Structure formats: C-alpha cells, structure tokens
Amino acid sequence: MSRPREIAHTLLGILFWALIGVMWLALIRRNGVSWGAALSSTEMIAAIALFASVVMVLWIRHNLRIYETKGPRKGRPTAQPRTDVDRLGRTLVWDDGHEASLRSSYVVVELVGDVKRYGPAGREV
C-alpha cells in the first residue's frame, strides 16, 4: 500500500473512533446512558480488539513457521496446467491447439454436455 493511502486510512480510522467517543459523551451528558454502561461497552470493544490482536499474532507466527520450514518462495510452480480436462472433469477440446488459444486475444467456449470446446472467434457456435 502506498504511503499517502496508509496515512489516509489511519486518519480515517482515528476520525471514526473519535466520532464514536464524541457520540458516547453526548449520550452520557443527556443522561441517556450511565457511566457503567459506557464502561461496559468500552470493555467489550477492548476485549474484541484484544482477541483480534491475539488471533493476528498467532496467524503471523504460523506463517513465519511455514517460512522457516520451507524457505522463501522461488517463483511459480513449474507444473503445466492440465489441458485435457477441467476442474469439474469435463473433457476439453481445442480446435487450434492449446498454445494457439493462449496466444489468441479472443476465444469462443462452447459447452455441450460433458465436453468443453475452445475455438477461434469466427467459429459458429
């Protein structure tokens, strides 16, 4: 994230928390709520923030352990994608071949039953 964007997000967060505080103070001053209720709400928000922080720290530690075990990423996997079936097990048919479809800017996909056919743009569907 860019630095100006981080600053804007931080300022926006502070602004909204200050707005919540001002609204609570206005409610307390109008005797609409007791100090006990305001304190109880503050405790609940603090407990939720603490829980979220603990979960975040545990998740970071988990990811660091994975990094220590596997090491840094070395790029994308070298395995070639399957071009004979899709993820649902349907048969794939390439009219001009898989490589030609990858180079093409526009490919027509036709699904008939359990067969998915890929072809050039001018083909009749």
N, CA, C and O atoms as a GROMACS GRO file, in nm:
protein
  500
    1MET      N    1   0.085  -0.118   0.000
    1MET     CA    2   0.000   0.000   0.000
    1MET      C    3   0.090   0.123   0.000
    1MET      O    4   0.195   0.125   0.064
    2SER      N    5   0.047   0.225  -0.071
    2SER     CA    6   0.128   0.346  -0.080
    2SER      C    7   0.119   0.426   0.049
    2SER      O    8   0.022   0.417   0.123
    3ARG      N    9   0.222   0.504   0.074
    3ARG     CA   10   0.231   0.582   0.198
    3ARG      C   11   0.116   0.680   0.217
    3ARG      O   12   0.059   0.684   0.326
    4PRO      N   13   0.077   0.761   0.116
    4PRO     CA   14  -0.036   0.852   0.136
    4PRO      C   15  -0.167   0.778   0.167
    4PRO      O   16  -0.250   0.825   0.244
    5ARG      N   17  -0.182   0.662   0.106
    5ARG     CA   18  -0.303   0.583   0.132
    5ARG      C   19  -0.304   0.532   0.275
    5ARG      O   20  -0.408   0.533   0.341
    6GLU      N   21  -0.189   0.487   0.326
    6GLU     CA   22  -0.179   0.440   0.464
    6GLU      C   23  -0.212   0.554   0.561
    6GLU      O   24  -0.283   0.535   0.660
    7ILE      N   25  -0.160   0.672   0.532
    7ILE     CA   26  -0.187   0.788   0.618
    7ILE      C   27  -0.336   0.822   0.616
    7ILE      O   28  -0.395   0.850   0.720
    8ALA      N   29  -0.397   0.818   0.497
    8ALA     CA   30  -0.539   0.849   0.486
    8ALA      C   31  -0.623   0.746   0.563
    8ALA      O   32  -0.718   0.784   0.631
    9HIS      N   33  -0.588   0.619   0.553
    9HIS     CA   34  -0.662   0.515   0.626
    9HIS      C   35  -0.646   0.532   0.776
    9HIS      O   36  -0.743   0.515   0.851
   10THR      N   37  -0.526   0.564   0.821
   10THR     CA   38  -0.503   0.585   0.963
   10THR      C   39  -0.584   0.704   1.014
   10THR      O   40  -0.649   0.696   1.118
   11LEU      N   41  -0.580   0.815   0.941
   11LEU     CA   42  -0.655   0.933   0.982
   11LEU      C   43  -0.806   0.906   0.982
   11LEU      O   44  -0.877   0.952   1.071
   12LEU      N   45  -0.853   0.832   0.884
   12LEU     CA   46  -0.995   0.798   0.879
   12LEU      C   47  -1.034   0.710   0.998
   12LEU      O   48  -1.140   0.730   1.057
   13GLY      N   49  -0.950   0.614   1.033
   13GLY     CA   50  -0.977   0.530   1.150
   13GLY      C   51  -0.981   0.612   1.278
   13GLY      O   52  -1.072   0.593   1.359
   14ILE      N   53  -0.886   0.701   1.295
   14ILE     CA   54  -0.883   0.787   1.414
   14ILE      C   55  -1.007   0.876   1.418
   14ILE      O   56  -1.067   0.895   1.524
   15LEU      N   57  -1.045   0.930   1.303
   15LEU     CA   58  -1.163   1.015   1.296
   15LEU      C   59  -1.289   0.941   1.340
   15LEU      O   60  -1.368   0.994   1.418
   16PHE      N   61  -1.308   0.819   1.291
   16PHE     CA   62  -1.427   0.744   1.327
   16PHE      C   63  -1.427   0.704   1.474
   16PHE      O   64  -1.533   0.705   1.538
   17TRP      N   65  -1.311   0.666   1.531
   17TRP     CA   66  -1.305   0.634   1.674
   17TRP      C   67  -1.334   0.758   1.757
   17TRP      O   68  -1.403   0.750   1.859
   18ALA      N   69  -1.283   0.873   1.714
   18ALA     CA   70  -1.313   0.997   1.786
   18ALA      C   71  -1.463   1.029   1.777
   18ALA      O   72  -1.522   1.076   1.875
   19LEU      N   73  -1.523   1.004   1.662
   19LEU     CA   74  -1.667   1.027   1.646
   19LEU      C   75  -1.747   0.937   1.740
   19LEU      O   76  -1.845   0.982   1.801
   20ILE      N   77  -1.707   0.813   1.754
   20ILE     CA   78  -1.775   0.723   1.847
   20ILE      C   79  -1.762   0.777   1.989
   20ILE      O   80  -1.859   0.778   2.065
   21GLY      N   81  -1.642   0.821   2.025
   21GLY     CA   82  -1.622   0.878   2.159
   21GLY      C   83  -1.709   1.000   2.184
   21GLY      O   84  -1.769   1.013   2.291
   22VAL      N   85  -1.716   1.088   2.087
   22VAL     CA   86  -1.798   1.209   2.100
   22VAL      C   87  -1.946   1.172   2.114
   22VAL      O   88  -2.018   1.232   2.193
   23MET      N   89  -1.990   1.075   2.039
   23MET     CA   90  -2.130   1.032   2.046
   23MET      C   91  -2.160   0.972   2.184
   23MET      O   92  -2.268   0.996   2.239
   24TRP      N   93  -2.067   0.892   2.240
   24TRP     CA   94  -2.088   0.836   2.374
   24TRP      C   95  -2.094   0.948   2.478
   24TRP      O   96  -2.180   0.946   2.566
   25LEU      N   97  -2.004   1.046   2.466
   25LEU     CA   98  -2.006   1.157   2.561
   25LEU      C   99  -2.136   1.236   2.552
   25LEU      O  100  -2.192   1.276   2.654
   26ALA      N  101  -2.184   1.258   2.430
   26ALA     CA  102  -2.311   1.330   2.414
   26ALA      C  103  -2.426   1.251   2.476
   26ALA      O  104  -2.515   1.309   2.538
   27LEU      N  105  -2.425   1.121   2.460
   27LEU     CA  106  -2.529   1.037   2.517
   27LEU      C  107  -2.523   1.038   2.670
   27LEU      O  108  -2.627   1.043   2.736
   28ILE      N  109  -2.402   1.034   2.726
   28ILE     CA  110  -2.386   1.038   2.872
   28ILE      C  111  -2.432   1.173   2.927
   28ILE      O  112  -2.500   1.178   3.029
   29ARG      N  113  -2.397   1.282   2.859
   29ARG     CA  114  -2.434   1.416   2.907
   29ARG      C  115  -2.584   1.437   2.907
   29ARG      O  116  -2.636   1.513   2.989
   30ARG      N  117  -2.655   1.371   2.816
   30ARG     CA  118  -2.801   1.384   2.810
   30ARG      C  119  -2.869   1.286   2.906
   30ARG      O  120  -2.992   1.272   2.904
   31ASN      N  121  -2.789   1.218   2.988
   31ASN     CA  122  -2.839   1.117   3.082
   31ASN      C  123  -2.911   1.003   3.011
   31ASN      O  124  -3.001   0.941   3.067
   32GLY      N  125  -2.870   0.977   2.891
   32GLY     CA  126  -2.930   0.867   2.815
   32GLY      C  127  -2.867   0.734   2.849
   32GLY      O  128  -2.923   0.629   2.818
   33VAL      N  129  -2.751   0.738   2.912
   33VAL     CA  130  -2.681   0.614   2.947
   33VAL      C  131  -2.594   0.642   3.069
   33VAL      O  132  -2.548   0.754   3.089
   34SER      N  133  -2.573   0.541   3.149
   34SER     CA  134  -2.490   0.558   3.269
   34SER      C  135  -2.344   0.536   3.235
   34SER      O  136  -2.309   0.480   3.132
   35TRP      N  137  -2.257   0.582   3.327
   35TRP     CA  138  -2.114   0.561   3.310
   35TRP      C  139  -2.084   0.411   3.310
   35TRP      O  140  -1.993   0.366   3.240
   36GLY      N  141  -2.159   0.336   3.387
   36GLY     CA  142  -2.138   0.190   3.392
   36GLY      C  143  -2.163   0.124   3.257
   36GLY      O  144  -2.087   0.036   3.215
   37ALA      N  145  -2.269   0.167   3.189
   37ALA     CA  146  -2.299   0.111   3.057
   37ALA      C  147  -2.191   0.150   2.956
   37ALA      O  148  -2.150   0.068   2.874
   38ALA      N  149  -2.145   0.274   2.964
   38ALA     CA  150  -2.039   0.319   2.873
   38ALA      C  151  -1.910   0.241   2.900
   38ALA      O  152  -1.841   0.201   2.807
   39LEU      N  153  -1.879   0.219   3.028
   39LEU     CA  154  -1.759   0.143   3.064
   39LEU      C  155  -1.772  -0.002   3.018
   39LEU      O  156  -1.676  -0.060   2.969
   40SER      N  157  -1.891  -0.059   3.032
   40SER     CA  158  -1.914  -0.196   2.988
   40SER      C  159  -1.894  -0.209   2.837
   40SER      O  160  -1.834  -0.306   2.791
   41SER      N  161  -1.943  -0.113   2.761
   41SER     CA  162  -1.924  -0.115   2.616
   41SER      C  163  -1.778  -0.101   2.580
   41SER      O  164  -1.729  -0.167   2.488
   42THR      N  165  -1.708  -0.014   2.652
   42THR     CA  166  -1.564   0.005   2.628
   42THR      C  167  -1.488  -0.123   2.657
   42THR      O  168  -1.397  -0.160   2.582
   43GLU      N  169  -1.525  -0.192   2.764
   43GLU     CA  170  -1.460  -0.318   2.797
   43GLU      C  171  -1.485  -0.422   2.687
   43GLU      O  172  -1.396  -0.499   2.652
   44MET      N  173  -1.607  -0.425   2.634
   44MET     CA  174  -1.640  -0.521   2.528
   44MET      C  175  -1.559  -0.492   2.403
   44MET      O  176  -1.506  -0.584   2.341
   45ILE      N  177  -1.548  -0.366   2.366
   45ILE     CA  178  -1.468  -0.330   2.248
   45ILE      C  179  -1.322  -0.366   2.270
   45ILE      O  180  -1.256  -0.417   2.180
   46ALA      N  181  -1.270  -0.340   2.390
   46ALA     CA  182  -1.131  -0.374   2.422
   46ALA      C  183  -1.110  -0.525   2.416
   46ALA      O  184  -1.006  -0.571   2.368
   47ALA      N  185  -1.206  -0.604   2.465
   47ALA     CA  186  -1.194  -0.750   2.462
   47ALA      C  187  -1.192  -0.801   2.318
   47ALA      O  188  -1.114  -0.890   2.284
   48ILE      N  189  -1.278  -0.745   2.234
   48ILE     CA  190  -1.281  -0.786   2.093
   48ILE      C  191  -1.150  -0.749   2.024
   48ILE      O  192  -1.095  -0.828   1.947
   49ALA      N  193  -1.100  -0.629   2.052
   49ALA     CA  194  -0.973  -0.585   1.992
   49ALA      C  195  -0.858  -0.674   2.039
   49ALA      O  196  -0.770  -0.710   1.960
   50LEU      N  197  -0.858  -0.711   2.167
   50LEU     CA  198  -0.754  -0.800   2.220
   50LEU      C  199  -0.761  -0.937   2.153
   50LEU      O  200  -0.659  -0.993   2.114
   51PHE      N  201  -0.882  -0.990   2.141
   51PHE     CA  202  -0.899  -1.121   2.077
   51PHE      C  203  -0.850  -1.117   1.932
   51PHE      O  204  -0.777  -1.206   1.889
   52ALA      N  205  -0.888  -1.012   1.858
   52ALA     CA  206  -0.844  -0.999   1.718
   52ALA      C  207  -0.693  -0.987   1.710
   52ALA      O  208  -0.631  -1.043   1.619
   53SER      N  209  -0.632  -0.915   1.803
   53SER     CA  210  -0.487  -0.899   1.803
   53SER      C  211  -0.417  -1.031   1.831
   53SER      O  212  -0.317  -1.063   1.767
   54VAL      N  213  -0.470  -1.109   1.925
   54VAL     CA  214  -0.410  -1.239   1.957
   54VAL      C  215  -0.419  -1.332   1.837
   54VAL      O  216  -0.322  -1.400   1.802
   55VAL      N  217  -0.537  -1.336   1.773
   55VAL     CA  218  -0.553  -1.422   1.655
   55VAL      C  219  -0.456  -1.378   1.545
   55VAL      O  220  -0.397  -1.462   1.478
   56MET      N  221  -0.440  -1.247   1.525
   56MET     CA  222  -0.350  -1.197   1.422
   56MET      C  223  -0.204  -1.237   1.452
   56MET      O  224  -0.132  -1.279   1.362
   57VAL      N  225  -0.162  -1.223   1.577
   57VAL     CA  226  -0.025  -1.260   1.614
   57VAL      C  227  -0.004  -1.409   1.594
   57VAL      O  228   0.101  -1.450   1.544
   58LEU      N  229  -0.101  -1.492   1.633
   58LEU     CA  230  -0.087  -1.637   1.614
   58LEU      C  231  -0.080  -1.672   1.466
   58LEU      O  232  -0.004  -1.761   1.428
   59TRP      N  233  -0.158  -1.603   1.383
   59TRP     CA  234  -0.155  -1.629   1.239
   59TRP      C  235  -0.019  -1.588   1.180
   59TRP      O  236   0.035  -1.659   1.095
   60ILE      N  237   0.036  -1.478   1.224
   60ILE     CA  238   0.168  -1.434   1.177
   60ILE      C  239   0.274  -1.536   1.218
   60ILE      O  240   0.361  -1.571   1.138
   61ARG      N  241   0.269  -1.583   1.343
   61ARG     CA  242   0.365  -1.684   1.389
   61ARG      C  243   0.353  -1.812   1.308
   61ARG      O  244   0.454  -1.874   1.274
   62HIS      N  245   0.230  -1.851   1.276
   62HIS     CA  246   0.207  -1.970   1.194
   62HIS      C  247   0.274  -1.954   1.057
   62HIS      O  248   0.342  -2.045   1.010
   63ASN      N  249   0.253  -1.839   0.994
   63ASN     CA  250   0.314  -1.814   0.862
   63ASN      C  251   0.465  -1.808   0.871
   63ASN      O  252   0.534  -1.855   0.779
   64LEU      N  253   0.520  -1.752   0.979
   64LEU     CA  254   0.665  -1.749   0.995
   64LEU      C  255   0.723  -1.889   1.010
   64LEU      O  256   0.830  -1.918   0.958
   65ARG      N  257   0.651  -1.977   1.081
   65ARG     CA  258   0.698  -2.116   1.094
   65ARG      C  259   0.698  -2.185   0.958
   65ARG      O  260   0.789  -2.262   0.928
   66ILE      N  261   0.596  -2.159   0.877
   66ILE     CA  262   0.593  -2.216   0.742
   66ILE      C  263   0.714  -2.165   0.663
   66ILE      O  264   0.780  -2.243   0.593
   67TYR      N  265   0.743  -2.037   0.673
   67TYR     CA  266   0.856  -1.978   0.601
   67TYR      C  267   0.988  -2.041   0.648
   67TYR      O  268   1.074  -2.072   0.567
   68GLU      N  269   1.002  -2.059   0.780
   68GLU     CA  270   1.124  -2.119   0.833
   68GLU      C  271   1.141  -2.263   0.786
   68GLU      O  272   1.253  -2.309   0.764
   69THR      N  273   1.030  -2.334   0.770
   69THR     CA  274   1.036  -2.473   0.727
   69THR      C  275   1.064  -2.484   0.578
   69THR      O  276   1.152  -2.561   0.536
   70LYS      N  277   0.991  -2.409   0.497
   70LYS     CA  278   1.001  -2.420   0.351
   70LYS      C  279   1.102  -2.326   0.289
   70LYS      O  280   1.153  -2.353   0.180
   71GLY      N  281   1.131  -2.215   0.354
   71GLY     CA  282   1.218  -2.114   0.295
   71GLY      C  283   1.138  -2.018   0.208
   71GLY      O  284   1.016  -2.031   0.196
   72PRO      N  285   1.207  -1.922   0.147
   72PRO     CA  286   1.137  -1.823   0.065
   72PRO      C  287   1.081  -1.886  -0.063
   72PRO      O  288   1.130  -1.990  -0.109
   73ARG      N  289   0.981  -1.823  -0.118
   73ARG     CA  290   0.925  -1.869  -0.244
   73ARG      C  291   1.027  -1.848  -0.354
   73ARG      O  292   1.101  -1.749  -0.355
   74LYS      N  293   1.030  -1.942  -0.445
   74LYS     CA  294   1.127  -1.933  -0.555
   74LYS      C  295   1.059  -1.910  -0.688
   74LYS      O  296   1.120  -1.931  -0.793
   75GLY      N  297   0.934  -1.868  -0.687
   75GLY     CA  298   0.862  -1.842  -0.811
   75GLY      C  299   0.739  -1.928  -0.820
   75GLY      O  300   0.701  -1.996  -0.725
   76ARG      N  301   0.678  -1.925  -0.936
   76ARG     CA  302   0.556  -2.002  -0.959
   76ARG      C  303   0.589  -2.148  -0.978
   76ARG      O  304   0.700  -2.182  -1.018
   77PRO      N  305   0.493  -2.236  -0.949
   77PRO     CA  306   0.516  -2.379  -0.972
   77PRO      C  307   0.544  -2.406  -1.120
   77PRO      O  308   0.490  -2.338  -1.207
   78THR      N  309   0.627  -2.506  -1.147
   78THR     CA  310   0.663  -2.536  -1.285
   78THR      C  311   0.567  -2.633  -1.351
   78THR      O  312   0.577  -2.656  -1.471
   79ALA      N  313   0.474  -2.690  -1.277
   79ALA     CA  314   0.380  -2.785  -1.335
   79ALA      C  315   0.292  -2.715  -1.439
   79ALA      O  316   0.238  -2.607  -1.414
   80GLN      N  317   0.277  -2.778  -1.553
   80GLN     CA  318   0.194  -2.724  -1.659
   80GLN      C  319   0.047  -2.750  -1.627
   80GLN      O  320   0.014  -2.853  -1.567
   81PRO      N  321  -0.041  -2.659  -1.665
   81PRO     CA  322  -0.184  -2.682  -1.639
   81PRO      C  323  -0.237  -2.798  -1.724
   81PRO      O  324  -0.187  -2.824  -1.834
   82ARG      N  325  -0.337  -2.865  -1.673
   82ARG     CA  326  -0.398  -2.974  -1.748
   82ARG      C  327  -0.482  -2.915  -1.860
   82ARG      O  328  -0.559  -2.822  -1.839
   83THR      N  329  -0.466  -2.968  -1.979
   83THR     CA  330  -0.541  -2.918  -2.094
   83THR      C  331  -0.634  -3.023  -2.152
   83THR      O  332  -0.697  -3.001  -2.255
   84ASP      N  333  -0.644  -3.139  -2.085
   84ASP     CA  334  -0.732  -3.244  -2.135
   84ASP      C  335  -0.867  -3.246  -2.062
   84ASP      O  336  -0.968  -3.285  -2.120
   85VAL      N  337  -0.870  -3.203  -1.934
   85VAL     CA  338  -0.994  -3.196  -1.857
   85VAL      C  339  -0.992  -3.070  -1.772
   85VAL      O  340  -0.885  -3.020  -1.737
   86ASP      N  341  -1.112  -3.018  -1.739
   86ASP     CA  342  -1.117  -2.902  -1.650
   86ASP      C  343  -1.132  -2.952  -1.506
   86ASP      O  344  -1.128  -3.072  -1.480
   87ARG      N  345  -1.149  -2.860  -1.413
   87ARG     CA  346  -1.155  -2.896  -1.271
   87ARG      C  347  -1.278  -2.977  -1.235
   87ARG      O  348  -1.281  -3.043  -1.131
   88LEU      N  349  -1.379  -2.972  -1.319
   88LEU     CA  350  -1.501  -3.049  -1.294
   88LEU      C  351  -1.500  -3.183  -1.367
   88LEU      O  352  -1.598  -3.258  -1.362
   89GLY      N  353  -1.389  -3.214  -1.433
   89GLY     CA  354  -1.375  -3.342  -1.502
   89GLY      C  355  -1.430  -3.345  -1.643
   89GLY      O  356  -1.437  -3.452  -1.704
   90ARG      N  357  -1.470  -3.228  -1.697
   90ARG     CA  358  -1.523  -3.225  -1.833
   90ARG      C  359  -1.408  -3.230  -1.933
   90ARG      O  360  -1.301  -3.173  -1.910
   91THR      N  361  -1.431  -3.298  -2.045
   91THR     CA  362  -1.330  -3.310  -2.149
   91THR      C  363  -1.314  -3.176  -2.220
   91THR      O  364  -1.412  -3.108  -2.250
   92LEU      N  365  -1.188  -3.138  -2.248
   92LEU     CA  366  -1.158  -3.014  -2.320
   92LEU      C  367  -1.113  -3.047  -2.461
   92LEU      O  368  -1.029  -3.134  -2.482
   93VAL      N  369  -1.169  -2.976  -2.558
   93VAL     CA  370  -1.132  -2.993  -2.698
   93VAL      C  371  -1.083  -2.857  -2.748
   93VAL      O  372  -1.151  -2.756  -2.732
   94TRP      N  373  -0.962  -2.856  -2.808
   94TRP     CA  374  -0.900  -2.732  -2.857
   94TRP      C  375  -0.897  -2.738  -3.009
   94TRP      O  376  -0.824  -2.820  -3.066
   95ASP      N  377  -0.977  -2.653  -3.077
   95ASP     CA  378  -0.983  -2.656  -3.223
   95ASP      C  379  -0.848  -2.625  -3.287
   95ASP      O  380  -0.807  -2.695  -3.380
   96ASP      N  381  -0.779  -2.524  -3.239
   96ASP     CA  382  -0.650  -2.484  -3.298
   96ASP      C  383  -0.533  -2.522  -3.209
   96ASP      O  384  -0.420  -2.479  -3.234
   97GLY      N  385  -0.556  -2.600  -3.107
   97GLY     CA  386  -0.450  -2.636  -3.015
   97GLY      C  387  -0.446  -2.541  -2.895
   97GLY      O  388  -0.487  -2.426  -2.903
   98HIS      N  389  -0.396  -2.593  -2.788
   98HIS     CA  390  -0.390  -2.518  -2.663
   98HIS      C  391  -0.304  -2.392  -2.675
   98HIS      O  392  -0.343  -2.285  -2.629
   99GLU      N  393  -0.186  -2.406  -2.736
   99GLU     CA  394  -0.093  -2.292  -2.747
   99GLU      C  395  -0.151  -2.180  -2.832
   99GLU      O  396  -0.134  -2.062  -2.799
  100ALA      N  397  -0.219  -2.214  -2.941
  100ALA     CA  398  -0.279  -2.112  -3.027
  100ALA      C  399  -0.389  -2.036  -2.953
  100ALA      O  400  -0.404  -1.915  -2.971
  101SER      N  401  -0.465  -2.107  -2.869
  101SER     CA  402  -0.570  -2.040  -2.791
  101SER      C  403  -0.510  -1.946  -2.687
  101SER      O  404  -0.568  -1.841  -2.659
  102LEU      N  405  -0.396  -1.982  -2.630
  102LEU     CA  406  -0.330  -1.894  -2.534
  102LEU      C  407  -0.283  -1.765  -2.600
  102LEU      O  408  -0.288  -1.658  -2.538
  103ARG      N  409  -0.238  -1.773  -2.724
  103ARG     CA  410  -0.190  -1.655  -2.795
  103ARG      C  411  -0.304  -1.570  -2.850
  103ARG      O  412  -0.285  -1.452  -2.878
  104SER      N  413  -0.420  -1.629  -2.865
  104SER     CA  414  -0.534  -1.558  -2.922
  104SER      C  415  -0.589  -1.455  -2.824
  104SER      O  416  -0.587  -1.476  -2.703
  105SER      N  417  -0.638  -1.344  -2.879
  105SER     CA  418  -0.694  -1.241  -2.792
  105SER      C  419  -0.842  -1.265  -2.763
  105SER      O  420  -0.900  -1.202  -2.674
  106TYR      N  421  -0.904  -1.357  -2.837
  106TYR     CA  422  -1.047  -1.382  -2.819
  106TYR      C  423  -1.073  -1.528  -2.852
  106TYR      O  424  -1.040  -1.575  -2.961
  107VAL      N  425  -1.131  -1.601  -2.757
  107VAL     CA  426  -1.158  -1.743  -2.774
  107VAL      C  427  -1.305  -1.768  -2.742
  107VAL      O  428  -1.358  -1.715  -2.644
  108VAL      N  429  -1.370  -1.848  -2.826
  108VAL     CA  430  -1.510  -1.886  -2.803
  108VAL      C  431  -1.511  -2.020  -2.729
  108VAL      O  432  -1.443  -2.114  -2.769
  109VAL      N  433  -1.589  -2.027  -2.621
  109VAL     CA  434  -1.601  -2.150  -2.544
  109VAL      C  435  -1.744  -2.201  -2.560
  109VAL      O  436  -1.840  -2.128  -2.536
  110GLU      N  437  -1.755  -2.327  -2.600
  110GLU     CA  438  -1.885  -2.389  -2.620
  110GLU      C  439  -1.893  -2.512  -2.530
  110GLU      O  440  -1.803  -2.595  -2.530
  111LEU      N  441  -2.000  -2.523  -2.454
  111LEU     CA  442  -2.019  -2.636  -2.364
  111LEU      C  443  -2.136  -2.719  -2.414
  111LEU      O  444  -2.250  -2.672  -2.416
  112VAL      N  445  -2.108  -2.841  -2.454
  112VAL     CA  446  -2.212  -2.933  -2.500
  112VAL      C  447  -2.201  -3.060  -2.417
  112VAL      O  448  -2.105  -3.136  -2.430
  113GLY      N  449  -2.300  -3.082  -2.332
  113GLY     CA  450  -2.296  -3.199  -2.246
  113GLY      C  451  -2.177  -3.193  -2.152
  113GLY      O  452  -2.164  -3.102  -2.071
  114ASP      N  453  -2.090  -3.292  -2.165
  114ASP     CA  454  -1.972  -3.300  -2.079
  114ASP      C  455  -1.844  -3.266  -2.154
  114ASP      O  456  -1.734  -3.303  -2.112
  115VAL      N  457  -1.857  -3.193  -2.266
  115VAL     CA  458  -1.741  -3.155  -2.346
  115VAL      C  459  -1.736  -3.003  -2.358
  115VAL      O  460  -1.836  -2.939  -2.391
  116LYS      N  461  -1.620  -2.946  -2.329
  116LYS     CA  462  -1.599  -2.802  -2.342
  116LYS      C  463  -1.506  -2.781  -2.461
  116LYS      O  464  -1.394  -2.832  -2.463
  117ARG      N  465  -1.553  -2.704  -2.561
  117ARG     CA  466  -1.476  -2.684  -2.684
  117ARG      C  467  -1.429  -2.539  -2.692
  117ARG      O  468  -1.508  -2.446  -2.677
  118TYR      N  469  -1.298  -2.522  -2.717
  118TYR     CA  470  -1.237  -2.389  -2.731
  118TYR      C  471  -1.202  -2.372  -2.878
  118TYR      O  472  -1.142  -2.460  -2.940
  119GLY      N  473  -1.239  -2.254  -2.934
  119GLY     CA  474  -1.210  -2.232  -3.074
  119GLY      C  475  -1.187  -2.086  -3.105
  119GLY      O  476  -1.201  -2.000  -3.017
  120PRO      N  477  -1.151  -2.056  -3.232
  120PRO     CA  478  -1.125  -1.917  -3.271
  120PRO      C  479  -1.255  -1.835  -3.272
  120PRO      O  480  -1.365  -1.891  -3.269
  121ALA      N  481  -1.240  -1.705  -3.277
  121ALA     CA  482  -1.353  -1.612  -3.262
  121ALA      C  483  -1.456  -1.622  -3.373
  121ALA      O  484  -1.574  -1.601  -3.346
  122GLY      N  485  -1.418  -1.652  -3.496
  122GLY     CA  486  -1.512  -1.652  -3.607
  122GLY      C  487  -1.594  -1.780  -3.619
  122GLY      O  488  -1.675  -1.791  -3.711
  123ARG      N  489  -1.576  -1.874  -3.534
  123ARG     CA  490  -1.640  -2.006  -3.544
  123ARG      C  491  -1.788  -1.996  -3.508
  123ARG      O  492  -1.827  -1.918  -3.422
  124GLU      N  493  -1.869  -2.076  -3.575
  124GLU     CA  494  -2.012  -2.086  -3.545
  124GLU      C  495  -2.031  -2.162  -3.415
  124GLU      O  496  -1.968  -2.265  -3.392
  125VAL      N  497  -2.118  -2.110  -3.329
  125VAL     CA  498  -2.146  -2.177  -3.201
  125VAL      C  499  -2.277  -2.249  -3.210
  125VAL      O  500  -2.320  -2.312  -3.113
   0.00000   0.00000   0.00000
